[in-house]
């Protein structure tokens, strides 16, 4: 999704470049550097920004960079996962409520907008908002005015608004699934984060940074083996982008038995997937036993990947799976998966 107003001007050569590594934005590829230039440019203005990019490309990191590089850096940064808030709670979560507004409203409560006063309100996954939620948000995005649920007076939200989506909002708007008027207001300025597969050379750089952090965290010295370093310089789909790479490095770092870390990406070498291939081939088992084994492996992998997508949020993962939360939680517990979507211990 692009717009004429979203294109970054040529960067000022005399301006000092931010410490992107301190903001956890690491990369040297031209397309990623273009995105960083946008972030630096838009951080100077107190205007609404829409961050676009696939899952795992670092949209919240980009939003935080806009905040901490801007004039509101001394204020709070308040992230809101729009996909994790039920319609019935959205207005109360964002706008707050007054005592007696509904059954459980025992006292006045501030909403996320009030909590973000003087800082930045980050609305992640805005594509997940229902039509009702989009309508509730529209007025605030337009003039930053809102009324707490049950309240009589409008208030003004002194916040910078940053939104993010991993979906094509233009396409959703064309199908009537996302309001045109809301999209126009969110899409004042845009930053497009490129997928990792398009960031030539950045996978190796990122992996080495992740290894350095893990060495400090766990107090051991390890490094990527030569085949892994070579493999990271070749094209790879990276469906989960930077998040997928980070999880892979973390997993393989913990599984390493020596100082060398094998990511399992080299041709002819078994990938270090979250789950091991069964030691006994299914053809050596009876039909019923083999079928049960394949189903169990599918369930483990499906749950693991779903929890990664939901960033460990069990309620959101259950909704994505179309299952009741308690039943979904029992499945997660059955396979030893944690809410932070870590792979099971082996």
C-alpha positions, -999 to +999 in steps of 0.1 A: +000+000+000+015+033-011+005+069-013+023+100-026+025+115+009+041+083+023+073+086+002+103+097+022+122+128+011+160+125+005+177+122+039+197+152+051+233+142+047+244+164+076+219+149+101+233+124+126+220+089+120+202+073+150+217+043+168+195+018+151+211-012+168+201+003+202+165+003+188+168-033+178+166-024+141+195-042+125+202-044+088+223-030+059+203-040+028+192-011+006+154-018+010+158-019+048+178+012+049+151+029+029+126+019+057+149+033+083+152+066+064+114+068+065+114+062+102+140+089+108+121+114+086+086+107+101+099+108+137+104+146+133+067+152+128+038+146+152+015+129+126-002+096+122+019+068+107+008+035+093+034+008+094+029-020+068+047-053+067+044-091+070+042-108+103+076-109+120+092-079+101+094-058+133+065-034+131+063-028+168+101-021+169+095+005+141+067+021+161+089+023+191+117+039+170+092+066+159+084+072+195+119+073+210+134+093+181+106+119+183+096+148+205+073+125+227+102+102+237+098+113+273+061+102+274+047+067+275+046+042+246+013+023+249+008-007+225-026-021+219-032-054+201-064-048+183-068-084+174-069-095+211-097-072+223-133-083+220-157-059+204-177-055+236-145-043+254-128-022+228-144+012+236-139+007+273-102-004+268-094+025+245-116+053+259-120+042+296-154+043+314-172+060+343-186+043+373-218+025+366-214+025+328-220-012+329-224-040+354-188-045+364-179-008+363-174-003+400-154+029+396-140+052+369-112+037+348-088+053+324-085+039+289-054+033+268-057+067+252-055+084+286-026+062+297-007+072+266-012+109+272+019+129+262+033+099+243+024+074+216-005+051+212+004+021+190-026+002+174-012-031+162-032-054+139-058-027+129-069-050+101-084-073+128-109-046+139-146-054+133-168-029+115-182-018+149-147-013+163-136+006+132-166+030+136-157+035+173-122+044+164-129+066+134-138+098+153-108+096+175-084+091+146-100+121+129-097+147+157-084+128+188-116+135+207-133+107+225-159+101+252-154+075+280-181+048+280-210+062+301-194+096+302-212+129+293-183+150+280-158+145+252-121+146+261-090+152+239-063+126+236-029+142+236-012+112+218+007+105+187-011+077+168+008+049+151-010+019+135+003-013+120-011-040+098+003-072+081-027-072+057-033-053+025-057-026+038-063-013+003-075-047-007-096-051+024-111-017+018-119-026-017-139-056-005-157-036+021-139-053+050-121-021+061-136+014+061-123+037+034-125+068+057-106+051+085-079+039+060-074+074+046-070+089+081-045+062+092-026+063+059-013+099+063+023+087+064+035+052+057+065+030+065+068-003+046+090-029+062+104-053+037+103-091+043+135-108+053+137-127+021+142-094+002+169-081+026+200-094+010+228-101+035+207-092+065+199-127+076+235-135+085+240-101+102+208-106+123+217-141+132+251-130+145+235-103+166+211-128+181+239-152+189+258-124+207+228-115+228+222-152+237+259-155+247+255-127+271+221-140+284+233-175+291+269-168+299+284-191+273+304-185+242+290-200+210+291-191+173+274-202+141+292-230+123+305-223+087+277-242+069+251-222+087+268-189+079+271-199+043+234-210+042+222-177+057+237-159+027+217-179+002+180-171-006+155-186+019+117-180+021+116-170+058+079-171+060+080-158+096+106-132+087+129-119+115+109-135+142+113-169+126+151-164+123+153-153+159+134-183+172+155-206+150+188-192+163+175-193+199+164-229+196+196-241+180+217-222+204+201-241+233+204-274+215+241-270+207+263-294+226+296-276+218+306-241+208+293-244+172+256-237+164+241-257+135+210-240+122+202-270+099+198-249+068+227-263+048+217-286+019+216-323+030+215-315+067+183-320+087+167-287+097+164-280+134+127-279+134+108-274+167+100-311+167+122-341+160+114-366+132+102-398+149+130-422+155+109-451+142+095-447+106+057-448+105+059-477+080+073-498+108+042-493+129+007-506+128-018-485+108-036-471+139-004-464+157+012-447+127-019-426+121-020-415+158+017-405+156+012-384+125-019-367+139+000-359+172+030-345+152+006-323+132-012-310+163+021-302+180+034-283+150+001-265+144-002-254+180+034-242+181+031-222+149-002-207+160+012-196+194+041-180+175+016-161+153-003-149+184+030-140+202+021-163+230-014-149+236-035-180+244-069-163+239-059-149+205-045-182+194-077-200+205-098-176+184-075-180+154-079-218+157-117-214+161-117-233+194-130-225+229-102-211+250-102-238+278-102-266+253-074-250+233-055-245+266-057-282+274-042-291+240-014-267+246-008-282+280-010-317+265+020-311+243+040-292+268+039-259+249+043-227+269+023-195+264+054-177+251+054-202+222+087-217+231+093-252+216+089-282+239+119-294+257+136-325+244 
